[in-house]
Amino acid sequence: SLPLLQEDNPTARQLGYVADALRVDRQRFTQYAPGQTCRNCELYGGEAADSQGGCQLFYGVEVKAAGWCSAWKPKA
Ligand code: SF4
């Protein structure tokens, strides 16, 4: 698998990506609702059982299935 996206990556910072959705900054991201994770995001490419997988927004790295960022969209 590819290296993991780091939270201090500039784009990750801009989008408020965290590897664990329990650490979402809820003051900054009032749209966050518990239960939202990369695993159930439209832009996530990992299989259901994987702990990490690709994200359409980040090239050459993987995001944690348990992560979240402000570009989260429900799976269609
Ligand atoms: Fe995770 Fe979706 Fe954000 Fe990609 S767009 S980092 S899959 S929440």
Boltz pocket constraint, residues with backbone or C-beta under 6 A from the ligand:
constraints:
  - pocket:
      binder: B
      contacts: [[A, 17], [A, 37], [A, 38], [A, 39], [A, 41], [A, 42], [A, 43], [A, 44], [A, 54], [A, 55], [A, 56], [A, 57], [A, 63], [A, 64], [A, 67], [A, 68], [A, 69], [A, 70], [A, 71], [A, 72], [A, 73]]
      max_distance: 6.0
